[in-house]
Amino acid sequence: MREDFWKTKVQITCEEKLGKCHHEVGDTFVYNHPAAYIQGLCFGIQDPARPYVSQCAAGVPSWEGDDPNIYRIHCISKKGTVWRLERVEGEEV
């Protein structure tokens, strides 16, 4: 686990829109803290993403074969919109 886990920011970006969703591909938000609330991010992804935000912030490798530093998850809808989670290194955001 990364020593700076609680200080690590995680960016969440809408990667693929499926079904009805008010978010658009490219919408990006930042978790400044793994337990942070993000204004404007719907609850259909915000709360379900939280365990993965924590894993990503901690540096735990994901299941993504092409890049274990990112996580791809979908919202709670049965045709869930796909979101990408990745750590923000330095002062990028």
N, CA, C and O atoms as CSV, one atom per row, in Angstrom:
chain,resi,resn,atom,element,x,y,z
A,1,MET,N,N,0.843,-1.179,0.000
A,1,MET,CA,C,0.000,0.000,0.000
A,1,MET,C,C,0.889,1.244,0.000
A,1,MET,O,O,1.936,1.281,0.647
A,2,ARG,N,N,0.457,2.236,-0.724
A,2,ARG,CA,C,1.194,3.498,-0.770
A,2,ARG,C,C,1.103,4.210,0.570
A,2,ARG,O,O,0.047,4.222,1.202
A,3,GLU,N,N,2.196,4.797,0.999
A,3,GLU,CA,C,2.222,5.503,2.282
A,3,GLU,C,C,1.341,6.744,2.257
A,3,GLU,O,O,0.793,7.130,3.290
A,4,ASP,N,N,1.196,7.370,1.103
A,4,ASP,CA,C,0.412,8.600,0.990
A,4,ASP,C,C,-1.031,8.330,0.552
A,4,ASP,O,O,-1.676,9.196,-0.038
A,5,PHE,N,N,-1.528,7.140,0.840
A,5,PHE,CA,C,-2.864,6.704,0.441
A,5,PHE,C,C,-3.940,7.763,0.676
A,5,PHE,O,O,-4.714,8.055,-0.235
A,6,TRP,N,N,-4.005,8.336,1.859
A,6,TRP,CA,C,-5.076,9.282,2.186
A,6,TRP,C,C,-4.908,10.627,1.494
A,6,TRP,O,O,-5.848,11.422,1.454
A,7,LYS,N,N,-3.734,10.889,0.955
A,7,LYS,CA,C,-3.488,12.146,0.243
A,7,LYS,C,C,-3.574,11.973,-1.271
A,7,LYS,O,O,-3.507,12.953,-2.014
A,8,THR,N,N,-3.721,10.745,-1.724
A,8,THR,CA,C,-3.709,10.452,-3.152
A,8,THR,C,C,-5.051,10.781,-3.796
A,8,THR,O,O,-6.098,10.332,-3.330
A,9,LYS,N,N,-5.015,11.556,-4.854
A,9,LYS,CA,C,-6.217,11.908,-5.601
A,9,LYS,C,C,-6.457,10.855,-6.676
A,9,LYS,O,O,-5.519,10.295,-7.244
A,10,VAL,N,N,-7.734,10.602,-6.940
A,10,VAL,CA,C,-8.113,9.655,-7.989
A,10,VAL,C,C,-9.087,10.354,-8.928
A,10,VAL,O,O,-10.085,10.933,-8.500
A,11,GLN,N,N,-8.775,10.287,-10.204
A,11,GLN,CA,C,-9.611,10.898,-11.229
A,11,GLN,C,C,-10.574,9.847,-11.773
A,11,GLN,O,O,-10.185,8.709,-12.032
A,12,ILE,N,N,-11.834,10.242,-11.944
A,12,ILE,CA,C,-12.844,9.364,-12.525
A,12,ILE,C,C,-13.365,10.047,-13.785
A,12,ILE,O,O,-13.779,11.206,-13.755
A,13,THR,N,N,-13.336,9.304,-14.899
A,13,THR,CA,C,-13.712,9.862,-16.195
A,13,THR,C,C,-14.722,8.950,-16.877
A,13,THR,O,O,-14.540,7.733,-16.921
A,14,CYS,N,N,-15.783,9.539,-17.405
A,14,CYS,CA,C,-16.764,8.779,-18.169
A,14,CYS,C,C,-16.116,8.370,-19.488
A,14,CYS,O,O,-15.714,9.218,-20.285
A,15,GLU,N,N,-16.020,7.062,-19.705
A,15,GLU,CA,C,-15.332,6.535,-20.885
A,15,GLU,C,C,-16.287,6.039,-21.963
A,15,GLU,O,O,-15.974,6.089,-23.153
A,16,GLU,N,N,-17.443,5.564,-21.544
A,16,GLU,CA,C,-18.403,5.029,-22.508
A,16,GLU,C,C,-19.806,5.210,-21.945
A,16,GLU,O,O,-20.086,4.808,-20.816
A,17,LYS,N,N,-20.684,5.817,-22.736
A,17,LYS,CA,C,-22.049,6.066,-22.294
A,17,LYS,C,C,-22.971,4.992,-22.846
A,17,LYS,O,O,-23.068,4.805,-24.059
A,18,LEU,N,N,-23.636,4.301,-21.960
A,18,LEU,CA,C,-24.585,3.265,-22.329
A,18,LEU,C,C,-25.930,3.611,-21.705
A,18,LEU,O,O,-25.977,4.030,-20.548
A,19,GLY,N,N,-26.992,3.452,-22.423
A,19,GLY,CA,C,-28.307,3.737,-21.888
A,19,GLY,C,C,-28.488,5.214,-21.588
A,19,GLY,O,O,-27.807,6.063,-22.163
A,20,LYS,N,N,-29.412,5.516,-20.682
A,20,LYS,CA,C,-29.700,6.901,-20.299
A,20,LYS,C,C,-28.790,7.321,-19.154
A,20,LYS,O,O,-28.682,6.621,-18.147
A,21,CYS,N,N,-28.144,8.453,-19.313
A,21,CYS,CA,C,-27.242,8.974,-18.289
A,21,CYS,C,C,-27.059,10.462,-18.552
A,21,CYS,O,O,-26.919,10.873,-19.704
A,22,HIS,N,N,-27.058,11.269,-17.507
A,22,HIS,CA,C,-26.865,12.706,-17.736
A,22,HIS,C,C,-25.394,13.061,-17.930
A,22,HIS,O,O,-25.078,14.186,-18.316
A,23,HIS,N,N,-24.498,12.124,-17.670
A,23,HIS,CA,C,-23.079,12.359,-17.915
A,23,HIS,C,C,-22.756,12.094,-19.379
A,23,HIS,O,O,-23.441,11.322,-20.049
A,24,GLU,N,N,-21.708,12.742,-19.864
A,24,GLU,CA,C,-21.251,12.558,-21.237
A,24,GLU,C,C,-19.839,11.983,-21.225
A,24,GLU,O,O,-19.098,12.158,-20.258
A,25,VAL,N,N,-19.471,11.294,-22.308
A,25,VAL,CA,C,-18.119,10.776,-22.443
A,25,VAL,C,C,-17.142,11.947,-22.294
A,25,VAL,O,O,-17.303,12.994,-22.922
A,26,GLY,N,N,-16.143,11.747,-21.460
A,26,GLY,CA,C,-15.157,12.792,-21.199
A,26,GLY,C,C,-15.405,13.565,-19.913
A,26,GLY,O,O,-14.510,14.267,-19.442
A,27,ASP,N,N,-16.609,13.455,-19.325
A,27,ASP,CA,C,-16.850,14.114,-18.035
A,27,ASP,C,C,-15.844,13.573,-17.035
A,27,ASP,O,O,-15.685,12.360,-16.898
A,28,THR,N,N,-15.167,14.469,-16.340
A,28,THR,CA,C,-14.097,14.083,-15.425
A,28,THR,C,C,-14.277,14.764,-14.079
A,28,THR,O,O,-14.609,15.947,-14.004
A,29,PHE,N,N,-14.054,14.007,-13.028
A,29,PHE,CA,C,-14.146,14.492,-11.656
A,29,PHE,C,C,-12.938,13.958,-10.901
A,29,PHE,O,O,-12.279,13.024,-11.355
A,30,VAL,N,N,-12.648,14.555,-9.740
A,30,VAL,CA,C,-11.499,14.112,-8.943
A,30,VAL,C,C,-11.933,13.866,-7.502
A,30,VAL,O,O,-12.539,14.724,-6.861
A,31,TYR,N,N,-11.607,12.673,-7.010
A,31,TYR,CA,C,-11.745,12.363,-5.592
A,31,TYR,C,C,-10.476,12.891,-4.936
A,31,TYR,O,O,-9.398,12.337,-5.151
A,32,ASN,N,N,-10.582,13.951,-4.142
A,32,ASN,CA,C,-9.425,14.508,-3.443
A,32,ASN,C,C,-9.016,13.646,-2.258
A,32,ASN,O,O,-7.937,13.817,-1.691
A,33,HIS,N,N,-9.885,12.728,-1.897
A,33,HIS,CA,C,-9.700,11.829,-0.764
A,33,HIS,C,C,-10.577,10.617,-1.061
A,33,HIS,O,O,-11.671,10.799,-1.597
A,34,PRO,N,N,-10.167,9.410,-0.749
A,34,PRO,CA,C,-10.988,8.244,-1.076
A,34,PRO,C,C,-12.421,8.283,-0.552
A,34,PRO,O,O,-13.297,7.636,-1.127
A,35,ALA,N,N,-12.678,9.018,0.514
A,35,ALA,CA,C,-14.030,9.086,1.061
A,35,ALA,C,C,-14.743,10.393,0.710
A,35,ALA,O,O,-15.800,10.683,1.269
A,36,ALA,N,N,-14.186,11.178,-0.196
A,36,ALA,CA,C,-14.747,12.488,-0.551
A,36,ALA,C,C,-16.083,12.358,-1.266
A,36,ALA,O,O,-16.364,11.351,-1.916
A,37,TYR,N,N,-16.897,13.398,-1.134
A,37,TYR,CA,C,-18.141,13.535,-1.894
A,37,TYR,C,C,-17.838,14.464,-3.067
A,37,TYR,O,O,-17.207,15.505,-2.884
A,38,ILE,N,N,-18.278,14.098,-4.261
A,38,ILE,CA,C,-18.018,14.916,-5.443
A,38,ILE,C,C,-19.320,15.520,-5.942
A,38,ILE,O,O,-20.206,14.812,-6.422
A,39,GLN,N,N,-19.423,16.814,-5.824
A,39,GLN,CA,C,-20.608,17.506,-6.306
A,39,GLN,C,C,-20.693,17.370,-7.826
A,39,GLN,O,O,-19.709,17.586,-8.534
A,40,GLY,N,N,-21.877,17.010,-8.317
A,40,GLY,CA,C,-22.099,16.874,-9.747
A,40,GLY,C,C,-21.963,15.459,-10.274
A,40,GLY,O,O,-22.409,15.173,-11.385
A,41,LEU,N,N,-21.358,14.566,-9.503
A,41,LEU,CA,C,-21.225,13.170,-9.913
A,41,LEU,C,C,-22.415,12.405,-9.344
A,41,LEU,O,O,-22.666,12.447,-8.139
A,42,CYS,N,N,-23.146,11.706,-10.208
A,42,CYS,CA,C,-24.374,11.042,-9.753
A,42,CYS,C,C,-24.072,9.918,-8.761
A,42,CYS,O,O,-22.978,9.353,-8.743
A,43,PHE,N,N,-25.062,9.617,-7.948
A,43,PHE,CA,C,-24.898,8.578,-6.928
A,43,PHE,C,C,-24.854,7.184,-7.543
A,43,PHE,O,O,-24.427,6.234,-6.887
A,44,GLY,N,N,-25.292,7.049,-8.801
A,44,GLY,CA,C,-25.247,5.760,-9.477
A,44,GLY,C,C,-23.832,5.256,-9.695
A,44,GLY,O,O,-23.628,4.063,-9.919
A,45,ILE,N,N,-22.848,6.153,-9.632
A,45,ILE,CA,C,-21.451,5.753,-9.753
A,45,ILE,C,C,-20.632,6.196,-8.538
A,45,ILE,O,O,-19.679,5.519,-8.154
A,46,GLN,N,N,-20.995,7.313,-7.940
A,46,GLN,CA,C,-20.173,7.862,-6.853
A,46,GLN,C,C,-19.980,6.895,-5.683
A,46,GLN,O,O,-18.851,6.632,-5.269
A,47,ASP,N,N,-21.058,6.382,-5.166
A,47,ASP,CA,C,-20.940,5.466,-4.029
A,47,ASP,C,C,-20.436,4.080,-4.439
A,47,ASP,O,O,-19.580,3.533,-3.746
A,48,PRO,N,N,-20.925,3.490,-5.530
A,48,PRO,CA,C,-20.378,2.192,-5.939
A,48,PRO,C,C,-18.891,2.244,-6.296
A,48,PRO,O,O,-18.203,1.230,-6.188
A,49,ALA,N,N,-18.388,3.393,-6.714
A,49,ALA,CA,C,-16.976,3.524,-7.090
A,49,ALA,C,C,-16.048,3.579,-5.879
A,49,ALA,O,O,-14.861,3.275,-5.995
A,50,ARG,N,N,-16.572,3.961,-4.734
A,50,ARG,CA,C,-15.738,4.236,-3.567
A,50,ARG,C,C,-14.742,3.125,-3.204
A,50,ARG,O,O,-13.580,3.436,-2.942
A,51,PRO,N,N,-15.140,1.845,-3.176
A,51,PRO,CA,C,-14.137,0.819,-2.851
A,51,PRO,C,C,-13.007,0.756,-3.885
A,51,PRO,O,O,-11.857,0.482,-3.544
A,52,TYR,N,N,-13.346,1.010,-5.140
A,52,TYR,CA,C,-12.335,0.972,-6.197
A,52,TYR,C,C,-11.455,2.217,-6.168
A,52,TYR,O,O,-10.277,2.161,-6.519
A,53,VAL,N,N,-12.031,3.339,-5.748
A,53,VAL,CA,C,-11.234,4.560,-5.561
A,53,VAL,C,C,-10.182,4.300,-4.491
A,53,VAL,O,O,-9.021,4.679,-4.647
A,54,SER,N,N,-10.589,3.657,-3.413
A,54,SER,CA,C,-9.646,3.337,-2.335
A,54,SER,C,C,-8.553,2.395,-2.819
A,54,SER,O,O,-7.378,2.599,-2.512
A,55,GLN,N,N,-8.928,1.364,-3.575
A,55,GLN,CA,C,-7.943,0.419,-4.109
A,55,GLN,C,C,-6.970,1.128,-5.051
A,55,GLN,O,O,-5.761,0.908,-4.989
A,56,CYS,N,N,-7.508,1.974,-5.916
A,56,CYS,CA,C,-6.686,2.717,-6.873
A,56,CYS,C,C,-5.727,3.649,-6.136
A,56,CYS,O,O,-4.540,3.699,-6.457
A,57,ALA,N,N,-6.236,4.383,-5.153
A,57,ALA,CA,C,-5.397,5.307,-4.378
A,57,ALA,C,C,-4.289,4.567,-3.646
A,57,ALA,O,O,-3.182,5.084,-3.493
A,58,ALA,N,N,-4.590,3.355,-3.194
A,58,ALA,CA,C,-3.617,2.569,-2.446
A,58,ALA,C,C,-2.566,1.927,-3.353
A,58,ALA,O,O,-1.567,1.399,-2.867
A,59,GLY,N,N,-2.786,1.971,-4.660
A,59,GLY,CA,C,-1.822,1.391,-5.586
A,59,GLY,C,C,-2.003,-0.095,-5.811
A,59,GLY,O,O,-1.092,-0.763,-6.300
A,60,VAL,N,N,-3.175,-0.626,-5.460
A,60,VAL,CA,C,-3.462,-2.037,-5.673
A,60,VAL,C,C,-3.719,-2.255,-7.166
A,60,VAL,O,O,-4.561,-1.566,-7.740
A,61,PRO,N,N,-3.028,-3.180,-7.801
A,61,PRO,CA,C,-3.223,-3.410,-9.235
A,61,PRO,C,C,-4.659,-3.829,-9.557
A,61,PRO,O,O,-5.277,-4.592,-8.815
A,62,SER,N,N,-5.173,-3.321,-10.665
A,62,SER,CA,C,-6.521,-3.681,-11.105
A,62,SER,C,C,-6.491,-4.962,-11.916
A,62,SER,O,O,-5.435,-5.569,-12.092
A,63,TRP,N,N,-7.630,-5.365,-12.401
A,63,TRP,CA,C,-7.781,-6.552,-13.238
A,63,TRP,C,C,-7.556,-6.237,-14.712
A,63,TRP,O,O,-7.618,-7.140,-15.546
A,64,GLU,N,N,-7.294,-4.973,-15.051
A,64,GLU,CA,C,-7.120,-4.572,-16.447
A,64,GLU,C,C,-5.781,-5.080,-16.978
A,64,GLU,O,O,-4.726,-4.631,-16.530
A,65,GLY,N,N,-5.820,-5.999,-17.914
A,65,GLY,CA,C,-4.610,-6.591,-18.461
A,65,GLY,C,C,-3.729,-5.603,-19.206
A,65,GLY,O,O,-2.507,-5.755,-19.228
A,66,ASP,N,N,-4.344,-4.580,-19.826
A,66,ASP,CA,C,-3.556,-3.622,-20.594
A,66,ASP,C,C,-2.896,-2.563,-19.727
A,66,ASP,O,O,-1.895,-1.975,-20.136
A,67,ASP,N,N,-3.433,-2.305,-18.536
A,67,ASP,CA,C,-2.840,-1.321,-17.629
A,67,ASP,C,C,-3.365,-1.543,-16.213
A,67,ASP,O,O,-4.479,-1.121,-15.903
A,68,PRO,N,N,-2.593,-2.192,-15.351
A,68,PRO,CA,C,-3.049,-2.475,-13.989
A,68,PRO,C,C,-3.114,-1.241,-13.084
A,68,PRO,O,O,-3.489,-1.355,-11.917
A,69,ASN,N,N,-2.757,-0.075,-13.603
A,69,ASN,CA,C,-2.838,1.159,-12.820
A,69,ASN,C,C,-4.192,1.843,-12.943
A,69,ASN,O,O,-4.458,2.815,-12.236
A,70,ILE,N,N,-5.047,1.351,-13.826
A,70,ILE,CA,C,-6.379,1.934,-13.976
A,70,ILE,C,C,-7.442,0.894,-13.658
A,70,ILE,O,O,-7.205,-0.310,-13.745
A,71,TYR,N,N,-8.609,1.383,-13.291
A,71,TYR,CA,C,-9.773,0.528,-13.069
A,71,TYR,C,C,-10.863,0.997,-14.015
A,71,TYR,O,O,-11.041,2.199,-14.215
A,72,ARG,N,N,-11.585,0.069,-14.591
A,72,ARG,CA,C,-12.770,0.395,-15.375
A,72,ARG,C,C,-13.946,-0.274,-14.681
A,72,ARG,O,O,-13.945,-1.482,-14.447
A,73,ILE,N,N,-14.941,0.530,-14.357
A,73,ILE,CA,C,-16.125,0.032,-13.664
A,73,ILE,C,C,-17.344,0.649,-14.340
A,73,ILE,O,O,-17.213,1.554,-15.165
A,74,HIS,N,N,-18.525,0.158,-13.990
A,74,HIS,CA,C,-19.729,0.786,-14.522
A,74,HIS,C,C,-20.683,1.123,-13.389
A,74,HIS,O,O,-20.595,0.582,-12.287
A,75,CYS,N,N,-21.594,2.031,-13.697
A,75,CYS,CA,C,-22.552,2.468,-12.674
A,75,CYS,C,C,-23.548,1.348,-12.385
A,75,CYS,O,O,-23.459,0.268,-12.968
A,76,ILE,N,N,-24.475,1.601,-11.505
A,76,ILE,CA,C,-25.392,0.564,-11.046
A,76,ILE,C,C,-26.509,0.236,-12.028
A,76,ILE,O,O,-27.252,-0.722,-11.811
A,77,SER,N,N,-26.642,1.003,-13.092
A,77,SER,CA,C,-27.656,0.714,-14.089
A,77,SER,C,C,-27.363,-0.620,-14.767
A,77,SER,O,O,-26.203,-1.006,-14.914
A,78,LYS,N,N,-28.415,-1.321,-15.178
A,78,LYS,CA,C,-28.190,-2.608,-15.854
A,78,LYS,C,C,-27.462,-2.432,-17.177
A,78,LYS,O,O,-26.875,-3.383,-17.694
A,79,LYS,N,N,-27.495,-1.234,-17.725
A,79,LYS,CA,C,-26.709,-0.897,-18.914
A,79,LYS,C,C,-25.708,0.171,-18.504
A,79,LYS,O,O,-25.621,1.229,-19.127
A,80,GLY,N,N,-24.967,-0.111,-17.468
A,80,GLY,CA,C,-24.101,0.854,-16.802
A,80,GLY,C,C,-23.108,1.594,-17.673
A,80,GLY,O,O,-22.436,1.005,-18.520
A,81,THR,N,N,-23.028,2.883,-17.452
A,81,THR,CA,C,-22.038,3.728,-18.096
A,81,THR,C,C,-20.655,3.356,-17.565
A,81,THR,O,O,-20.491,3.137,-16.364
A,82,VAL,N,N,-19.667,3.283,-18.443
A,82,VAL,CA,C,-18.319,2.841,-18.062
A,82,VAL,C,C,-17.478,4.033,-17.626
A,82,VAL,O,O,-17.435,5.066,-18.295
A,83,TRP,N,N,-16.811,3.866,-16.488
A,83,TRP,CA,C,-15.968,4.908,-15.906
A,83,TRP,C,C,-14.559,4.384,-15.724
A,83,TRP,O,O,-14.351,3.206,-15.436
A,84,ARG,N,N,-13.588,5.280,-15.897
A,84,ARG,CA,C,-12.171,4.953,-15.733
A,84,ARG,C,C,-11.663,5.645,-14.473
A,84,ARG,O,O,-11.882,6.841,-14.281
A,85,LEU,N,N,-10.989,4.890,-13.624
A,85,LEU,CA,C,-10.380,5.436,-12.406
A,85,LEU,C,C,-8.880,5.347,-12.539
A,85,LEU,O,O,-8.349,4.317,-12.952
A,86,GLU,N,N,-8.187,6.428,-12.188
A,86,GLU,CA,C,-6.722,6.419,-12.194
A,86,GLU,C,C,-6.194,7.421,-11.193
A,86,GLU,O,O,-6.796,8.470,-10.961
A,87,ARG,N,N,-5.051,7.080,-10.597
A,87,ARG,CA,C,-4.403,7.986,-9.644
A,87,ARG,C,C,-3.934,9.244,-10.351
A,87,ARG,O,O,-3.528,9.211,-11.513
A,88,VAL,N,N,-3.997,10.347,-9.631
A,88,VAL,CA,C,-3.462,11.605,-10.123
A,88,VAL,C,C,-2.123,11.809,-9.448
A,88,VAL,O,O,-2.050,11.981,-8.231
A,89,GLU,N,N,-1.086,11.791,-10.223
A,89,GLU,CA,C,0.268,11.943,-9.690
A,89,GLU,C,C,0.644,13.419,-9.668
A,89,GLU,O,O,0.366,14.148,-10.620
A,90,GLY,N,N,1.271,13.856,-8.588
A,90,GLY,CA,C,1.732,15.250,-8.478
A,90,GLY,C,C,0.568,16.228,-8.420
A,90,GLY,O,O,-0.447,15.969,-7.773
A,91,GLU,N,N,0.728,17.339,-9.097
A,91,GLU,CA,C,-0.272,18.406,-9.081
A,91,GLU,C,C,-1.017,18.507,-10.406
A,91,GLU,O,O,-1.360,19.610,-10.832
A,92,GLU,N,N,-1.277,17.380,-11.066
A,92,GLU,CA,C,-1.921,17.385,-12.367
A,92,GLU,C,C,-3.306,17.998,-12.343
A,92,GLU,O,O,-3.688,18.680,-13.294
A,93,VAL,N,N,-4.071,17.776,-11.283
A,93,VAL,CA,C,-5.440,18.271,-11.221
A,93,VAL,C,C,-5.575,19.221,-10.071
A,93,VAL,O,O,-6.658,19.758,-9.838
